[in-house]
Amino acid sequence: MERLEKEQDEFDPKREQERENARILRRGVRNGVVGTLAVLSIGLFFLCTLTGKKIEFRNNYGNDREILNDEVKGKIKELDAFVSAYYYDESDIKELQDGICQGMIAGLGDRYSVYYNKEDYQQMLVSTTGEYYGIGAGLQQDKDTMVVTISKVYDGTPSQEAGLLVDDVVLSVDGTEGTSMEVTDLVTLIRGEEGTTVHLAVYRPSTGENLEFDVERKNITLPSVAHEMLSDRIGYILIESFERNTGKQFAEAYRDLQSQGVRALIIDLRYNGGGLVDSVVEILDDILPEGLLVYVKDKAGNRKDYTSSGDTQIDLPIAVLINQDSASASEIFAGAIKDYEYGTLIGTKTFGKGIVQNIFPLEDGDAVKLTTAKYFTPKGNYIHGVGIEPDIEIAYEYLNPDGEKYEKQYDNQLQKAIEVLQGK
């Protein structure tokens, strides 16, 4: 992911070549292979499982603390009185109540823990399917500045029809600032009922313009896996994100490569922000021999293991492409491959997200996403804030800077992977 400065007027023209290289990589890796990949569920910088577990609430939430004590209740009433008496405009009681709940979760100081009202929760759920009503644009977010940019505009989608472009900076979505939340939560604002519109304000670096678009939401169904056979019978599989159907799509892609006589395999996880733990485990189960794939531990020390059955495995030379935006579930994948010494990791150090979120539905239809556990690679490595180092470190460079169209022979990381596999 290219770095963007925090304020609009701080875009550094000296970084134009670096940004162009990143743009070429995104266009090529995401568009040059198939051109129809998972959308708006990419950049999932969280590893998430859905739970319907009921919690039996005991006195003071089962511990000695009481958040809503008389002092806090009194302060809320006092604040409400000031708002009612002096706030210059009308206020919505439901939004204020949602704000109280949001503020409590925000008080954890954890960017990955989020409160959802009923509408936001229902919209968020579609990110696990790859099917939704949206606009057909991929988003990515700088983890430091929180700046959100458009990384992909898919052909024939509302975003293309409206005139949105790759590298447009999303300033706001229906009035909500793009830097005010995680990209996965911003996505829920973009999605909505079919036929409705979403208002986007964007900054276009190429022209220096601030632009506004009203984009109609339509039914979007895009795969999260693309594949093709390269020269010398080296198969190439790009995994865009780990969604509900990604395991099935991976299996279908590999079967097709097998039918073509594949003798080695490249799996591309660059810019894969993560997704569902069950999805990445399903794919690793197809690849690795019997054994531990990943395990998680909660604050009480309870451990849950995810394992491979060993019923199937891929007995071919494997190279895995990673970069600084390979996160969460992608790091589970890379960590298992590395610990089993089952393939060669090529690229740059991964994002470094080793924590797990669970989503807890509330009785009124709202929900809360909480960071509940840490995850560890098969050898017990905790990679949060650290990332996973590649076996062969090589920064991305597009070796044909005069070419606008992405061509694989100029992708130095991909070519390195081919070179490594040809030697095996």
C-alpha positions in Angstrom: 0.0 0.0 0.0 1.4 3.3 -0.9 1.9 5.9 1.8 -0.4 9.0 1.8 0.2 12.1 3.8 -2.4 13.0 6.4 -3.7 16.2 4.9 -4.8 16.7 1.3 -2.3 19.5 0.7 0.6 17.4 1.8 0.8 15.0 -1.2 4.5 14.8 -2.0 5.2 15.0 -5.8 8.6 13.3 -5.2 6.7 10.1 -4.4 5.0 10.1 -7.8 7.2 7.3 -9.3 6.7 5.2 -6.2 3.0 5.7 -6.4 3.0 4.9 -10.1 4.8 1.6 -9.4 2.3 0.6 -6.8 -0.5 1.6 -9.1 0.9 -0.6 -11.9 1.2 -3.6 -9.5 -2.4 -3.2 -8.3 -3.7 -2.9 -11.8 -1.7 -5.9 -13.0 -2.0 -8.3 -10.1 -5.7 -7.4 -9.5 -6.8 -6.7 -13.0 -4.3 -8.1 -15.5 -5.0 -11.7 -14.5 -8.7 -11.9 -14.5 -10.1 -8.5 -13.7 -13.0 -9.7 -11.6 -12.0 -10.3 -8.0 -13.5 -9.7 -4.6 -14.5 -6.1 -4.0 -15.0 -3.9 -1.0 -14.4 -6.9 1.2 -10.7 -6.6 0.5 -8.5 -4.8 2.8 -10.1 -6.8 5.6 -7.6 -5.9 8.2 -9.2 -8.2 10.8 -9.5 -11.9 11.3 -13.1 -12.5 12.2 -15.4 -15.3 13.3 -19.1 -15.0 14.0 -20.6 -16.2 17.2 -24.1 -16.5 18.5 -22.9 -17.4 22.0 -25.2 -16.2 24.8 -23.7 -14.6 27.8 -25.3 -15.1 31.2 -24.9 -11.7 32.8 -24.3 -11.9 36.6 -24.0 -9.1 39.1 -22.0 -6.2 37.6 -21.3 -8.1 34.3 -19.8 -11.0 36.3 -17.0 -9.0 38.0 -16.6 -6.3 40.6 -16.7 -3.3 38.4 -19.8 -1.3 37.5 -19.6 1.0 34.5 -23.1 2.4 34.8 -22.8 3.5 38.4 -24.8 6.3 39.9 -22.1 8.9 39.0 -22.0 7.9 35.4 -25.8 7.7 35.1 -26.0 11.2 36.6 -23.4 12.5 34.2 -25.3 11.1 31.2 -28.5 12.8 32.4 -26.6 16.1 33.0 -25.2 15.9 29.4 -28.6 15.2 28.0 -30.0 18.2 29.8 -27.3 20.5 28.3 -27.9 19.0 24.8 -31.7 19.5 25.1 -31.3 23.0 26.4 -28.4 24.4 24.4 -27.6 22.3 21.3 -28.3 24.5 18.3 -30.2 21.8 16.3 -32.6 18.9 16.9 -31.0 15.7 18.2 -31.9 12.2 17.4 -32.4 10.1 20.6 -31.6 6.8 18.9 -28.3 8.2 17.5 -27.4 9.6 20.9 -28.0 6.1 22.4 -25.9 4.5 19.7 -23.2 7.1 20.5 -23.1 6.0 24.1 -22.6 2.4 23.1 -20.0 3.3 20.5 -18.2 5.5 23.0 -18.0 2.6 25.5 -16.3 0.3 23.0 -14.1 3.2 21.7 -12.9 3.6 25.3 -11.1 0.2 25.0 -8.6 2.0 22.8 -8.6 -0.9 20.3 -9.1 0.1 16.7 -10.5 -3.3 15.9 -13.3 -3.4 18.4 -16.5 -1.8 17.1 -20.1 -1.3 18.1 -22.7 -1.8 15.3 -26.3 -0.7 15.2 -28.7 -3.0 13.5 -28.4 -1.5 10.1 -24.6 -1.4 10.1 -24.4 -5.0 11.4 -26.6 -6.3 8.6 -24.5 -4.5 6.0 -21.2 -5.7 7.6 -22.3 -9.4 7.4 -22.3 -9.3 3.6 -18.5 -9.0 3.7 -18.3 -12.8 4.4 -20.1 -13.8 1.2 -18.6 -11.8 -1.6 -22.1 -10.9 -2.7 -23.7 -7.6 -1.8 -25.3 -4.5 -3.0 -22.5 -2.0 -3.6 -20.7 0.1 -6.2 -17.9 -2.2 -7.4 -14.8 -0.5 -6.1 -11.9 -1.9 -4.0 -10.6 0.1 -1.1 -7.4 0.2 0.9 -6.3 2.1 4.0 -3.0 3.4 5.3 -2.6 1.9 8.8 -1.0 5.0 10.2 -2.8 7.9 8.6 -6.1 6.0 8.1 -6.4 7.6 4.6 -8.6 5.4 2.4 -7.9 5.2 -1.4 -9.6 3.4 -4.2 -7.4 0.6 -5.3 -9.6 -1.0 -7.9 -12.5 0.1 -10.1 -14.2 -3.0 -11.6 -15.4 -3.1 -15.2 -19.1 -2.7 -15.8 -19.8 -1.6 -12.2 -21.5 1.5 -10.8 -18.2 3.0 -9.7 -16.8 2.8 -13.3 -20.0 4.3 -14.7 -19.9 7.2 -12.2 -16.3 8.0 -13.1 -14.4 7.0 -10.0 -10.7 6.3 -10.6 -7.9 4.2 -9.0 -6.0 6.4 -6.5 -9.0 8.6 -5.7 -8.8 9.4 -2.0 -12.1 8.9 -0.2 -12.7 12.0 1.8 -16.2 11.1 3.0 -19.1 8.7 2.6 -22.5 10.2 3.0 -20.9 12.9 5.2 -18.8 10.5 7.3 -15.0 11.3 7.0 -13.0 8.5 5.4 -10.3 8.7 8.1 -12.7 8.4 11.0 -13.0 4.6 11.0 -11.5 1.3 9.8 -11.9 0.6 6.1 -14.0 -2.5 6.9 -16.5 -0.2 8.7 -16.4 2.4 6.0 -17.4 -0.3 3.6 -20.6 -0.9 5.4 -21.6 2.7 4.8 -21.0 2.3 1.0 -23.1 -0.8 0.8 -26.9 -0.6 1.1 -30.2 -1.5 -0.6 -30.2 -2.1 -4.3 -31.2 1.0 -6.3 -30.3 3.5 -3.5 -27.4 5.9 -3.9 -24.3 6.7 -1.8 -22.6 10.1 -1.9 -18.8 10.1 -2.1 -16.5 13.0 -1.8 -13.0 12.3 -3.2 -9.7 14.0 -3.8 -8.1 13.2 -7.1 -4.3 13.4 -6.9 -3.8 13.4 -10.6 -5.6 16.7 -11.1 -5.7 18.1 -7.6 -9.5 18.3 -7.7 -12.0 17.7 -5.0 -14.9 15.8 -6.6 -18.3 14.5 -5.5 -20.2 11.5 -6.9 -23.7 10.0 -6.3 -23.3 6.3 -7.1 -26.1 3.9 -7.4 -25.8 0.6 -5.5 -26.3 -2.5 -7.5 -26.0 -6.3 -7.0 -22.2 -7.1 -7.0 -21.0 -10.7 -7.1 -17.2 -11.1 -7.7 -14.8 -14.0 -6.9 -11.9 -13.7 -4.5 -9.6 -16.1 -6.4 -8.0 -15.8 -9.9 -5.7 -18.3 -11.5 -3.8 -19.0 -14.7 -1.0 -21.3 -16.0 2.3 -19.5 -16.6 5.2 -20.8 -18.7 7.0 -24.0 -17.8 3.8 -25.3 -16.3 4.0 -23.1 -13.2 0.5 -22.4 -11.9 -0.4 -19.0 -10.5 -3.2 -18.5 -8.0 -4.1 -15.0 -6.6 -6.2 -14.9 -3.4 -7.7 -11.5 -3.0 -9.3 -12.1 0.4 -10.5 -15.0 2.5 -14.3 -15.0 2.3 -16.9 -17.6 2.8 -16.5 -19.2 -0.7 -12.8 -18.7 -1.1 -11.9 -22.2 -0.2 -14.2 -23.7 -2.8 -12.8 -21.2 -5.4 -9.2 -22.1 -4.5 -10.0 -25.9 -4.9 -11.6 -25.3 -8.3 -8.7 -23.2 -9.5 -6.2 -25.8 -8.4 -8.1 -28.6 -10.1 -8.1 -26.6 -13.3 -4.3 -26.2 -13.1 -3.9 -29.9 -12.4 -5.8 -30.7 -15.6 -3.2 -28.6 -17.4 -0.3 -30.5 -15.9 0.9 -28.0 -13.2 4.3 -28.9 -11.8 4.8 -26.0 -9.4 2.6 -23.3 -7.8 2.8 -19.6 -7.0 0.2 -18.3 -4.5 -0.1 -14.5 -4.4 -1.2 -12.9 -1.2 0.1 -9.4 -1.9 -2.5 -6.8 -0.7 -4.6 -9.6 0.8 -5.9 -8.0 4.0 -7.3 -11.1 5.6 -10.8 -12.4 6.2 -12.3 -15.5 7.8 -10.3 -17.9 9.8 -12.3 -20.9 8.6 -11.6 -19.9 5.0 -7.8 -19.8 5.4 -7.8 -23.0 7.4 -9.9 -24.7 4.7 -7.3 -23.8 2.1 -4.3 -24.8 4.3 -6.0 -28.1 4.9 -6.0 -28.8 1.2 -2.3 -27.9 1.0 -0.5 -29.1 4.1 0.0 -32.5 5.7 -1.7 -33.5 8.9 -0.9 -31.2 11.8 -1.5 -27.9 13.6 -2.2 -24.9 11.3 -2.8 -22.1 13.9 -4.0 -21.7 17.4 -5.6 -19.0 19.4 -5.5 -18.1 23.1 -7.9 -15.8 25.0 -7.1 -13.7 28.1 -7.9 -16.7 30.4 -5.4 -18.9 28.6 -8.0 -21.0 26.9 -6.6 -22.4 23.7 -8.3 -23.5 20.4 -6.4 -25.4 17.8 -7.1 -25.4 14.0 -5.6 -28.5 12.3 -5.1 -30.1 8.9 -6.6 -33.5 8.5 -3.9 -34.7 6.0 -6.6 -36.2 3.7 -5.3 -34.0 0.9 -2.1 -32.1 0.3 -0.3 -30.4 -2.5 3.0 -32.2 -3.2 4.5 -29.5 -5.5 7.1 -26.8 -5.1 5.3 -23.7 -3.8 6.2 -20.1 -3.6 4.1 -17.6 -1.7 4.2 -13.8 -2.6 3.7 -11.5 0.4 4.1 -7.8 1.1 3.4 -5.2 3.8 -0.3 -5.4 3.1 -0.6 -9.1 3.5 -2.4 -9.2 6.9 -4.3 -11.3 9.4 -5.6 -14.4 7.7 -2.9 -14.0 5.0 -0.3 -14.1 7.8 -1.9 -17.3 9.2 -1.4 -18.8 5.7 2.2 -17.5 5.4 3.1 -18.5 9.0 1.9 -22.1 8.5 3.8 -22.4 5.2 6.9 -21.1 6.8 6.8 -23.2 9.9 6.2 -26.4 7.9 9.0 -25.3 5.5 6.4 -26.2 2.8 7.2 -23.4 0.5 9.3 -20.2 -0.1 8.0 -16.9 1.1 9.0 -14.1 -1.3 8.5 -10.4 -1.1 8.5 -8.1 2.0 7.6 -8.4 5.6 3.8 -8.8 6.3 1.5 -6.3 8.1 1.7 -7.8 11.6 -1.8 -8.5 12.9 -1.9 -11.4 15.3 -5.2 -10.8 17.0 -8.7 -12.2 16.5 -12.1 -10.5 16.5 -15.4 -12.1 17.3 -18.8 -10.6 16.5 -21.4 -10.9 19.2 -25.1 -10.3 18.2 -27.0 -8.3 20.8 -30.6 -9.1 21.7 -32.0 -6.0 20.0 -30.3 -6.8 16.6 -27.3 -4.6 17.2 -23.8 -6.2 17.6 -20.4 -5.7 18.9 -17.1 -6.8 17.4 -14.4 -7.4 20.1 -10.8 -8.4 20.0 -11.0 -11.7 21.9 -7.7 -13.6 21.4 -4.2 -13.7 20.1 -3.3 -16.2 17.4 0.0 -18.1 17.0 1.7 -19.9 14.2 2.2 -23.7 14.4 5.6 -23.1 16.1 4.1 -20.7 18.6 5.2 -17.4 17.0 3.0 -14.4 17.9 3.4 -12.0 15.0 1.2 -9.0 16.1 3.1 -5.8 15.5 6.0 -7.8 14.2 4.9 -9.4 10.9 6.4 -12.4 9.1 9.7 -12.1 7.3 10.0 -13.6 3.8 12.5 -16.3 3.1 13.7 -14.2 0.1 13.3 -10.4 0.7 12.8 -8.4 -2.4 11.0 -5.1 -2.6 8.5 -4.7 -5.5 9.9 -3.0 -8.6 8.2 -2.8 -12.0 11.1 -3.3 -14.4 9.5 -1.5 -17.3 8.8 2.0 -16.0 7.8 3.3 -19.5 5.0 0.7 -19.8 1.5 1.7 -18.6 0.1 -1.8 -19.0 1.1 -4.4 -16.5 3.0 -7.3 -17.9 4.2 -10.2 -15.7 7.7 -10.4 -17.1 8.4 -7.0 -15.5 7.0 -7.9 -12.0 10.3 -8.6 -10.2 8.7 -10.4 -7.3 6.7 -12.7 -9.5 9.7 -13.3 -11.7 11.8 -14.2 -8.6 9.2 -16.7 -7.6 9.3 -18.3 -11.1 13.1 -18.4 -10.9 13.0 -20.1 -7.5 10.5 -22.7 -8.7 12.4 -23.5 -11.9 15.3 -24.5 -9.7 13.3 -27.1 -7.8 
